[in-house]
Every structure is written in structure tokens, then in C-alpha cells.
């Protein structure tokens, strides 16, 4: 079922993309979508205040013989709070736009997004914490 959903989404993007068919348009819109996600998160912090960012250096105890799994407990996401419904809706919309242009770029390059997801999932399963960490 999930593979059909991705394939259907990618096909819908193929059919729906009319104005921005140039790879240059698609890449610039893809980048813009990423920036819009960053901006929406910044507004969640600075305008709404539903989340805050408290960023500091992640400290791992020196000399400790820790597994990578144990080290994970010392890594923080620096986020405090939860997105309010309004901010969540905006960020979900922007993530949707990013997915749209990801599918559009994949279409232009004749890449099946679902196949890419399968490959990445296999890498994650095989490499675990060593994969793009």
C-alpha cells in the first residue's frame, strides 16, 4: 500500500507540474522549500513562541567507554516545547512542498522515489548509526 502511495504521489506531481518544468526551476523551488521550512521554524520560535531553541555544545564524558547507542543519550535536539497546531500546519505544508519538488526533481531525472526510499532503508538497516549520522 505504501509503495502505491509514493508512486501515486510521484505520478500526481508529474501530471500537476506545469509551470516549473525546467530542472533549473525545480531545483530552485526545491531549495526555496527548504528555506521556507527553516523560516517557519524560526517564526515558531520568535513570533509564536510555541517552541524554543536552547543550543549548546553536546558534551560526552571524557574517558568514558561508551557505545554509540549510549552516546546518543548525550546528543540533544536543542528544542524545547511542542509546535502549536498553527505552526505545525504551516511546517507540514512546507514539508509537503519540499516533498512535491523532491518528486518533481526525481521525475525529471527518471528516478523512482519509492526505490530510493527502499535503498536508503536498506542502508539504514545495514549500517545503523553509521549511516549519515
N, C-alpha and C positions, 0 to 999 in steps of 0.2 A: 504494500500500500504506500509506504513512504517513498519508494522509488518512483511510483507513479506520480505522486505529488510533486517531486522535484522535476520530473520530466514534463509534467503538465505546466508547471510554473515556467520552465525554460521555454516551452513552446508558446505559452501565452506572451512572454516577453518578446519572442521572435515575431509574433503576429502584431503585437501592440507597439513595437518600436518603429515609429515612422519618421519623426523629425530628426533624431540624433542617430543616424545610421553609420556615420563615419567613425572609424576606430578612434580618431582624434576626439570627436565629440563624446564618445562613450568613455574613453579614458578620463577626460576632463570632468565629466559628470560623475564618474566613479570617485575621483579624488574629492570633488565637491561634496559628495555624500559623506565621505569620511570626515571632512571638516565640519559638516553640519552636525554630525554626531558629537564631535568634540564641543561645538558651540552649545548644543542642547544640554550637555552635561555641565558645562560651565554655568549656564543660566540656572540649572537646578541648584547649583551651589550658591551663586552670587545674587540671583534675583528671587528665587523661591525659598531657598534655604532648606529644602527637604533632605538634602544630603550635604555633608561637609567632607573636606579632604584634609587629613592630618598626615602629611607625608614626612617621613623621617627615614634615615638610613636603617635598613634591616640589619640587625645585629645577630650574628651567630656566635655562640660562646666559643672563645678561642681554646684550642687544645681538646675540645670535646670530640669524641669519636662517634659522630652521628651518621646515621644512614640518610640517604636523600629523602626518604619519607619523613624522618624526624626533622630534617632541615626545613621542610615545608611548613612546619608549625611555627617557625621563626619568620616566615615571609608574610608580610601584611599587604592587604589591598589598599590601605590608606583611606578607605571610605567609611564614613560614619553615617548612620541613618538609612532610611529607605526612600526610594522615589515615591513621590505622591502620585495619585492617579493621573493628574495632568501632565507632569513631567514624564512619567512612564509612557503615556500615549505619544508624546512628541518624540521621545527617543525610539520607541518602537517604529514609528512612521519613518524616521530617518534610517534606522537599520533596514527597514523594508526597501527603502530607496537604494541603499547600498547593495542589497541582495538583487534588486532589479538590474542594476548596472553591472553587477558581477555576472549575472546570467547573460546580459546583452554582450559583454565582452567575450564570454565563453562561446556564445553563438557565432560571433564574428570570426573567432579563431577555430571554430568547429571542435569545441571541447564540450563534452557532456559533464555537467556539474555533478550529477549523481556519481559518475565514475570517479571523479576527483575526490568526492567525499568517501567513497569506498577505499580508495588508495590511501587517503590520509588516515582513515580509521585503522587500516591495517598497519600503517607505520606507528600509530599510537599504541596499538596492541603489542607490537613487536618491540618498540623502543621505550615505551612508558615515559618515565620522567626525563629521559634523554632527548625526547622529540621536541625540538624547537622551544626548549624551556629557557 
